[in-house]
Amino acid sequence: MLADIVEHLRCPVCLDGLRLEAGGVRCGQGHVFDVARQGYVSLLTGSQAPGTADSPAMVAARADFLAAGHYAPLAGALAETAGAVIPASAESPVVADAGAGTGYYVSAVLDAVPGATGMAFDISKHAVKRAAKAHERVGAFVADVWKPLPVKDGVADVVMNVFAPRNGAEFARIMRPGGNLIVVTPAGDHLSPLVRELGLLSVDEAKEHRVAESLRGFTETDRREVRFEMALSRDDVALVVGMGPSAWHKDQSHLTDQIRKFPEWTPAIASFRLSIFRAAPQSRSIP
């Protein structure tokens, strides 16, 4: 719930702390942000635009695909990893999910780490509406990962970043000393053979280099590959295409026609790289 995380938030306008009031959150300087009926708050400023935020259709496709359990092994790997890096002695640990989408992955982590609180934020209000209801210990807000985050310094034991943009400087700032950043990116053979057969966007060869560049000041301390096979129905194929970046670039009617020609069940590979990073002490300095 928002009440569980408001103490960790700061005003995006003046950087003052926020407090929860009836119907909104307010800082000491009088800036007010309305709380939506779904229980989330938008902390975007007036000059910030959502850009390519996920649409309602993309969010609905993602919610349905994840609810079917297709990526459950990845959620389990994330929960296992987060549980391993958060000390058992930690009191009320905070897990911040940057680009949280519907809150599916942070919910899995919270189930595995009793007593932890989740902060879920995303640029898409349609996704955040769902994230706010994803788990009783999740508080959700709309924020742009590319901009200074409306989160206080040094509050997160773990920052998660799953298929989302990365802001290394801000991730380092909001992490507690000794905290960990968990990053998940698709591997080169992710969603094969669908990528080839449907002409979807593929993972480019420079992906790993770009991840490293976006996380300057961090050191990768561990890595694991998460790879498993899926059996997808035609509807499942449509969902996984509709929830990803190809939804912005492909003609939907053409894709629908292509998918109709698929067999009743199509084998596909889910392939991910799950990495743990630590921030160097100097990278935690406040800008």
VEXDREN-2710 file (C-alpha; in Angstrom, 1 decimal):
% VEXDREN-2710
k/r/px/py/pz
1/MET/0.0/0.0/0.0
2/LEU/1.1/3.6/-0.6
3/ALA/1.0/4.2/3.1
4/ASP/3.8/1.7/3.6
5/ILE/6.2/3.5/1.2
6/VAL/5.4/7.2/1.5
7/GLU/8.1/7.7/4.1
8/HIS/10.7/6.7/1.4
9/LEU/9.4/9.1/-1.2
10/ARG/10.4/12.7/-2.0
11/CYS/8.6/15.5/-3.8
12/PRO/9.6/15.5/-7.5
13/VAL/9.5/19.3/-7.5
14/CYS/11.4/20.4/-4.4
15/LEU/12.8/17.1/-3.1
16/ASP/11.2/17.5/0.3
17/GLY/9.7/14.5/2.0
18/LEU/6.1/13.5/1.4
19/ARG/3.2/12.6/3.7
20/LEU/0.0/10.9/3.0
21/GLU/-3.2/12.9/3.4
22/ALA/-6.9/12.2/2.6
23/GLY/-6.9/11.8/-1.2
24/GLY/-3.3/12.8/-1.9
25/VAL/0.3/13.1/-0.8
26/ARG/1.8/16.5/0.1
27/CYS/5.3/17.8/0.8
28/GLY/6.3/20.4/3.3
29/GLN/6.4/23.1/0.6
30/GLY/2.8/22.5/-0.3
31/HIS/3.1/20.5/-3.5
32/VAL/0.2/18.1/-3.7
33/PHE/-0.2/14.9/-5.8
34/ASP/-3.6/13.2/-6.0
35/VAL/-4.0/9.5/-5.1
36/ALA/-6.0/7.6/-7.7
37/ARG/-8.9/5.4/-6.6
38/GLN/-6.7/2.4/-7.4
39/GLY/-4.3/3.4/-4.7
40/TYR/-1.4/4.8/-6.7
41/VAL/0.0/8.3/-7.1
42/SER/1.5/9.9/-10.1
43/LEU/4.8/11.7/-9.3
44/LEU/5.5/13.0/-12.8
45/THR/5.9/16.7/-13.0
46/GLY/4.1/18.8/-15.6
47/SER/7.0/18.9/-17.9
48/GLN/7.4/15.2/-18.0
49/ALA/5.7/13.3/-20.8
50/PRO/4.9/9.5/-20.8
51/GLY/6.6/9.1/-24.2
52/THR/6.4/5.4/-25.2
53/ALA/4.7/4.3/-22.0
54/ASP/2.9/0.9/-22.4
55/SER/-0.6/1.3/-23.7
56/PRO/-3.7/-0.3/-22.0
57/ALA/-3.6/-3.1/-24.6
58/MET/0.0/-3.8/-24.0
59/VAL/-0.5/-3.9/-20.2
60/ALA/-3.5/-6.2/-20.6
61/ALA/-1.6/-8.6/-22.8
62/ARG/1.2/-8.7/-20.3
63/ALA/-1.1/-9.3/-17.4
64/ASP/-2.8/-12.2/-19.1
65/PHE/0.4/-13.8/-20.3
66/LEU/2.0/-13.6/-16.9
67/ALA/-1.1/-14.8/-15.1
68/ALA/-1.0/-17.9/-17.3
69/GLY/2.4/-18.8/-15.6
70/HIS/4.6/-18.8/-18.7
71/TYR/7.3/-16.8/-17.0
72/ALA/6.9/-18.3/-13.6
73/PRO/10.4/-19.8/-13.7
74/LEU/11.9/-16.3/-14.1
75/ALA/9.8/-15.0/-11.3
76/GLY/11.0/-17.9/-9.1
77/ALA/14.7/-17.1/-10.0
78/LEU/14.2/-13.5/-9.1
79/ALA/12.6/-14.4/-5.8
80/GLU/15.4/-16.8/-5.0
81/THR/18.1/-14.3/-5.9
82/ALA/16.5/-11.4/-3.9
83/GLY/16.0/-13.7/-1.0
84/ALA/19.7/-14.7/-1.1
85/VAL/21.1/-11.1/-1.2
86/ILE/18.8/-9.7/1.5
87/PRO/20.3/-10.6/4.9
88/ALA/18.0/-12.5/7.2
89/SER/18.8/-10.0/9.8
90/ALA/17.5/-7.0/7.7
91/GLU/14.6/-5.3/9.4
92/SER/11.7/-4.2/7.1
93/PRO/13.8/-4.5/3.8
94/VAL/12.7/-2.4/0.9
95/VAL/12.6/-3.8/-2.7
96/ALA/12.3/-1.1/-5.4
97/ASP/11.1/-2.4/-8.8
98/ALA/12.2/0.2/-11.5
99/GLY/9.9/-0.3/-14.5
100/ALA/7.7/-2.6/-12.5
101/GLY/5.0/-3.1/-15.1
102/THR/2.0/-4.9/-13.5
103/GLY/4.0/-5.7/-10.3
104/TYR/4.2/-9.4/-11.2
105/TYR/7.9/-9.9/-10.4
106/VAL/8.1/-7.7/-7.3
107/SER/5.1/-9.7/-5.9
108/ALA/7.0/-12.9/-6.3
109/VAL/10.0/-11.5/-4.4
110/LEU/7.7/-10.2/-1.6
111/ASP/6.2/-13.7/-1.3
112/ALA/9.7/-15.1/-0.8
113/VAL/10.9/-12.3/1.6
114/PRO/8.5/-12.0/4.6
115/GLY/8.4/-8.5/6.0
116/ALA/9.8/-6.8/3.0
117/THR/8.0/-3.9/1.4
118/GLY/7.9/-3.2/-2.4
119/MET/8.1/0.0/-4.2
120/ALA/6.8/-0.4/-7.8
121/PHE/7.1/2.4/-10.3
122/ASP/6.7/2.7/-14.0
123/ILE/6.1/5.4/-16.6
124/SER/2.8/3.8/-17.7
125/LYS/-0.1/4.6/-15.4
126/HIS/-2.0/1.7/-16.9
127/ALA/0.7/-0.7/-15.6
128/VAL/0.9/1.1/-12.2
129/LYS/-2.9/0.7/-11.7
130/ARG/-2.4/-3.0/-11.7
131/ALA/0.9/-2.9/-9.7
132/ALA/-0.9/-1.0/-6.9
133/LYS/-3.2/-4.1/-6.5
134/ALA/-0.6/-6.8/-7.1
135/HIS/0.4/-7.4/-3.5
136/GLU/-0.7/-6.2/-0.1
137/ARG/2.9/-5.0/0.6
138/VAL/3.4/-3.1/-2.6
139/GLY/3.1/0.7/-2.9
140/ALA/3.0/2.0/-6.5
141/PHE/3.6/5.3/-8.2
142/VAL/4.1/6.7/-11.7
143/ALA/7.6/7.9/-12.3
144/ASP/10.1/8.2/-15.2
145/VAL/13.2/6.0/-14.8
146/TRP/15.1/8.4/-17.0
147/LYS/14.6/11.3/-14.7
148/PRO/15.6/11.9/-11.0
149/LEU/13.5/9.5/-9.1
150/PRO/11.0/10.7/-6.4
151/VAL/12.7/8.4/-3.9
152/LYS/14.9/9.4/-1.0
153/ASP/18.6/8.5/-0.8
154/GLY/19.6/5.1/0.5
155/VAL/16.3/3.5/1.2
156/ALA/16.3/0.3/-1.0
157/ASP/18.0/-2.9/0.0
158/VAL/17.4/-4.3/-3.5
159/VAL/16.6/-2.5/-6.8
160/MET/15.1/-4.7/-9.5
161/ASN/15.1/-3.8/-13.2
162/VAL/13.4/-6.3/-15.4
163/PHE/13.2/-5.6/-19.2
164/ALA/13.2/-1.8/-18.3
165/PRO/15.3/1.2/-18.9
166/ARG/18.2/1.7/-16.5
167/ASN/19.4/4.8/-14.7
168/GLY/22.6/3.7/-13.0
169/ALA/23.2/7.0/-11.1
170/GLU/19.7/7.1/-9.6
171/PHE/19.7/3.4/-8.8
172/ALA/23.0/3.9/-6.9
173/ARG/21.6/6.9/-5.1
174/ILE/18.4/5.2/-3.8
175/MET/20.2/2.0/-2.6
176/ARG/21.3/1.5/0.9
177/PRO/25.0/0.9/1.5
178/GLY/25.7/-2.8/0.6
179/GLY/22.5/-3.0/-1.4
180/ASN/22.2/-5.0/-4.6
181/LEU/20.8/-4.2/-8.1
182/ILE/19.2/-7.2/-9.9
183/VAL/18.9/-6.7/-13.7
184/VAL/17.1/-9.1/-16.1
185/THR/17.6/-8.7/-19.8
186/PRO/16.6/-11.1/-22.7
187/ALA/19.3/-13.3/-24.1
188/GLY/19.9/-13.6/-27.9
189/ASP/17.7/-16.7/-28.4
190/HIS/14.7/-15.3/-26.4
191/LEU/11.4/-16.2/-28.0
192/SER/12.9/-18.3/-30.7
193/PRO/11.6/-19.4/-33.2
194/LEU/8.8/-16.7/-32.9
195/VAL/11.2/-13.8/-33.6
196/ARG/12.3/-15.3/-36.9
197/GLU/8.8/-16.6/-38.0
198/LEU/7.0/-13.3/-37.1
199/GLY/9.8/-10.9/-37.9
200/LEU/9.8/-9.5/-34.3
201/LEU/12.4/-7.2/-32.9
202/SER/15.5/-9.3/-31.8
203/VAL/18.1/-8.7/-29.1
204/ASP/21.0/-6.9/-30.8
205/GLU/24.6/-8.0/-30.3
206/ALA/25.5/-4.8/-28.4
207/LYS/22.9/-5.4/-25.7
208/GLU/25.3/-6.5/-23.0
209/HIS/27.6/-3.5/-23.8
210/ARG/24.7/-1.1/-23.5
211/VAL/23.7/-2.6/-20.2
212/ALA/27.2/-2.1/-18.9
213/GLU/27.4/1.5/-20.2
214/SER/24.1/2.3/-18.5
215/LEU/25.4/1.0/-15.2
216/ARG/28.8/2.8/-14.9
217/GLY/29.9/2.7/-11.3
218/PHE/28.4/-0.7/-10.8
219/THR/30.3/-4.0/-10.7
220/GLU/28.6/-7.2/-11.8
221/THR/29.1/-9.7/-8.9
222/ASP/27.1/-12.7/-10.2
223/ARG/25.2/-13.9/-13.2
224/ARG/23.0/-16.7/-14.1
225/GLU/21.2/-17.8/-17.3
226/VAL/17.5/-18.6/-16.9
227/ARG/16.3/-20.6/-19.9
228/PHE/13.3/-22.8/-20.3
229/GLU/10.9/-24.1/-22.9
230/MET/7.3/-23.0/-23.3
231/ALA/4.3/-24.4/-25.2
232/LEU/2.2/-21.5/-26.4
233/SER/-1.2/-21.5/-27.9
234/ARG/-2.1/-19.1/-30.7
235/ASP/-3.7/-16.8/-28.1
236/ASP/-0.5/-17.0/-26.0
237/VAL/1.6/-16.1/-29.0
238/ALA/-0.6/-13.1/-29.7
239/LEU/-0.2/-12.0/-26.0
240/VAL/3.6/-12.3/-25.9
241/VAL/3.9/-10.3/-29.1
242/GLY/1.4/-7.7/-27.9
243/MET/3.1/-7.1/-24.6
244/GLY/6.6/-6.4/-26.0
245/PRO/8.3/-3.8/-28.0
246/SER/7.2/-5.3/-31.3
247/ALA/3.7/-4.1/-30.5
248/TRP/4.9/-0.6/-31.4
249/HIS/6.5/-1.6/-34.7
250/LYS/4.5/-4.3/-36.3
251/ASP/1.2/-4.1/-38.2
252/GLN/-1.3/-5.8/-35.8
253/SER/-3.6/-7.1/-38.5
254/HIS/-0.8/-8.7/-40.4
255/LEU/0.5/-10.3/-37.2
256/THR/-2.9/-11.7/-36.4
257/ASP/-3.1/-13.2/-39.9
258/GLN/0.3/-14.8/-39.4
259/ILE/-0.5/-16.2/-36.0
260/ARG/-3.7/-17.8/-37.3
261/LYS/-1.6/-20.0/-39.5
262/PHE/0.3/-21.4/-36.5
263/PRO/-0.4/-24.9/-35.1
264/GLU/-2.5/-25.2/-32.1
265/TRP/0.6/-25.3/-29.9
266/THR/3.9/-23.7/-30.7
267/PRO/7.2/-24.5/-28.8
268/ALA/9.2/-21.4/-27.9
269/ILE/12.3/-20.6/-25.8
270/ALA/12.3/-18.2/-22.9
271/SER/15.9/-17.1/-22.4
272/PHE/17.2/-14.4/-19.9
273/ARG/20.3/-13.1/-18.3
274/LEU/19.9/-12.4/-14.6
275/SER/22.8/-10.3/-13.1
276/ILE/23.6/-8.9/-9.7
277/PHE/25.4/-5.6/-9.4
278/ARG/27.0/-3.7/-6.5
279/ALA/27.6/0.0/-6.6
280/ALA/31.0/1.4/-6.0
281/PRO/31.1/3.7/-2.9
282/GLN/31.9/6.8/-4.9
283/SER/29.0/6.1/-7.3
284/ARG/26.6/6.6/-4.4
285/SER/27.4/10.3/-3.9
286/ILE/24.5/12.6/-4.2
287/PRO/24.5/14.6/-7.5
END
